[in-house]
Amino acid sequence: MRLLLAATAALFVVSSASAAEIKVLASGATKEAYLELVPRFEKASGHKVVTTWAGTVDIKKRIAAGEVFDLIVVAGPEIDEFIKQGKMAAGSRVDLMKSGVGAAVRAGAPKPDISSAEALKKAVLAAKTVGYSTGPSGVYMDALFERMGIAAQIKPKLKQTPPGVLIGTIVASGEAEIGFQQVSELIHVSGIDFIGPLSADVQKITVFSSGIHAGAKEPDAAKALVKFITAPAAAPVIKKHGMEPG
């Protein structure tokens, strides 16, 4: 923590008169790393960060409805689409961190083999119930099941969580025997055992990016927050929470 503050404090020290309140709308995939970094940024900069957490589906709905935030954090393709729509400032996309898809089972349950595409296919077919999200990982798993030729076969046992609800919660409760989501969203959930990331032959890396809203009231302060999160000194925090720097 001292290293991170020392490395960046000089860039962000501001007087109380110029301190800003930065409104952020963010995807839960980045939450754990973000929550560790933001208090350090606030201490170093004097700015205050107010964050609203939402799933990708709800983020898209809120931006489409005209809600204004200073900074949006969501998967990169969504940022690109917002920029194309004029909802975000052109050229404002910055890649923050990235995560692969992982799998988990209820704590103490046997861990199936997911070390290859074929092993994963067998594990999914053997499971009584399979959990997945409405976010980028869920969209990918839907497509992967189609590609594997098992979509129709497993459809009756699929359990999809509402936007913003962690897959780990329905795995922990036993509603889903195995669940898939971003690694960063699985590893901190209590009541489950993380099996591991999907194997390289079926892995999907999602890049989570930020963009400045076209109507942002505090664009400069938001840019300072982005600079802090993408500083080299922030990398160990990001890695600790199951992600890699963007």
N, C-alpha and C positions, 0 to 999 in steps of 0.2 A: 504493500500500500504506500509506504514512504517513497519508494522508487517512482511509482506512478504519479504521485502528487508532485514530487520534486521535478520530474521530467516535464510536467505540463503546466504547473501553476503559473509560471511566468507568462504563459500565453493567454491565460484566462482571468487574471486578476482585474477586477473592475470595482469601481466605487459603488456604494450602496445606491447612489442616485441613478446609476445606469443599469442596475441589476434588472433582469427581465424574467418573466414567467413564460416558460416554453411549454406549449401544449402539444403533446405527442399522442398519436394513435398508433398502437403497435401490435404486432402478431405475438402470440404467446410463445412461439418457438424460440424467441430471443430473450425471454423473460429473465431467466436466472442470471445470465451474464450481464444483462442490462441493469438489473437491480443491484448488482454489486458495483458496477461502474458509475451509475448515475450519482449516488451520494458523493463519490469522490469528485466528480465534475462539479457538483453544486458547491462543495467546499472550496474547490480551487477557483471557481469562476464567480461565485456570488449569485449566480442565476438560480432560479427555482424551476424544477421540471415537474409538470403535472401530466401523468400518463394514464391513458385509457387503454385497457387491454381488450382485444376482440379477435375472433377468428377471421380468416380471410374473407369468407362470405359476408360477414357483417361489416368488415372494413369497406368492402366494395359498395355495399348498400349505403353506408353512412356518407361516403364521399359522393356517391351518385345523388344522394338527397340534399347535398349542398352544405354539409357540416364542414366547418373550417378548423384546421389544426395547423400548427406551425410545421410539424414534421410527421411524416407517415413512415412506418417501418413495416414492411411486408415483403413477400417474395418478389424478386426482381421483375418478372414479367408483368406483375400487377402495377409496379411503379412505372414501367414503360407505357402501359396502357393508359394510366392516369395522365402521363405527360402528353400522350397522343391526343387525349380528350381535352387537354387544356386545363385539367384540374390541378396539375403541378407544374412548377417552373421548368422550362426546357433546360436540359443539361444538369439538372439538380440530382440525378440519381448517383448515389454512392453505395457501393457494396460493402456491407458491414461484417457479415459473418455467414458461414455456410454449414449445413448439416446434412448427413445422410439419414436414411430411413432405418429404424431398428425394430426389434420385436421383443415382447415381454410376455411372461405368464404370471399367474398368481403366485405369491410368495410360497415357496416350499413345493410347488408343483414340478413335475418332471420337465426338463428343458428339451424340447425337440431339436433335432439337427436342422440347422438352416444354413449349412456351410456351402451350399451350392444351389443352383436353380432347381435341380431335381429334388434335392433334399427339402427345400422350401415348399415345393409343390406337394410332396408327400405329407409334410407337416400340416399344411393348410387343409388338405383333403381329410386328414385324420382327426383334426380338431372338431369338436362338437359345435363351437361358435367362434367366429372370427371378427375382431373389432378393428375398425379403421375410421379415419376422420373425414371431415368435409374439406380440410385444407389441402395443401400441395401433396403431402404424403398419401392422403386418401385418394386423390385424383390419380396419382401414380399407381397405387395398389390396384385400383379398379382396372386400369389399362394393363397392368402386369397379369392379373388373373385372366383377362381376355386373351392376352398373348400366349399364356400357358394353356389355353383351351379349357379352363375349368370354371369360368365365370358362371355359366348356367348351373353347373353342378353344385357350386357352393352358395349360390344366391340365397337359398332359404336360411342359411345359418350366418349370414353377414349381419353385423351390428354396427351401425354408423352413429357416432356421437353427434349431438348438435354442435353448431359452430362455437368454438371457444372452450369446449369441454374436453378435458384430457382423456385419451384412450386408457391411460393407467387406472382411472377411476372405475371403469367397467371391468377391467381385468382384475383389479383388487377385489371387487365385489363378487366376482365369479360369473358375471353376466356374459363375459367373453373369455373363452379358454386361452386364446392367444390374441395379442393385439399389436398393431403396427402404427408407428408414428415417427416423427423426427426423433433422433437419438436424444437431443437436448430436452425433449418433452417427456421422455420416459425415465431417464436415469435418476431423477430426484423424487419420483412418486413413491410413497410408502405403500406397503402391502403387495408389491410386485417384485419379481426377479427379472432383471434385464438379461435377455439371452445374448444379445449382441447386435451389431449392424448386419444388414443384408450383405451377402457375398458380392464381390466385385462384378460378377457376371449379370447381376440383376439390381445392382445398387443405383440409386438416384440421388444425386447431390442437389439440394436446393439452396440457392443463394438468397439471403435475406438482405434487402437493400433499403435505403432511406431516400426520401424525396421531399423537397420543400413545397408546401402547398402554395398554389398560385395566389391565395388570399392571406398568406401568413402575416401575422402582425409582428412577429419577432424572427425574421429570416436569418439575421446575422447571428443571433444567439443560438438558433437551431443549427446553423453551420458550425458553430463552435462546439456544440455537443457532438456532432458527427465527427469532427476532427479529433475530439477526445477519445471516442469509441474506436476510431481507426488508428490511433497512435500505436507504435510498436510496443509500448509499455503495457497496453491493454491486452495484448495477445495471450499471455498466460491465463488471464481471467476467462477469456473466451474459450480457450482449450479446456480449462477445468470443468466447464459446464457442457461438454460434449459437442462443441462446435470448433470450427477453424476460422481464423480471420478471413474476411471476404476477399 
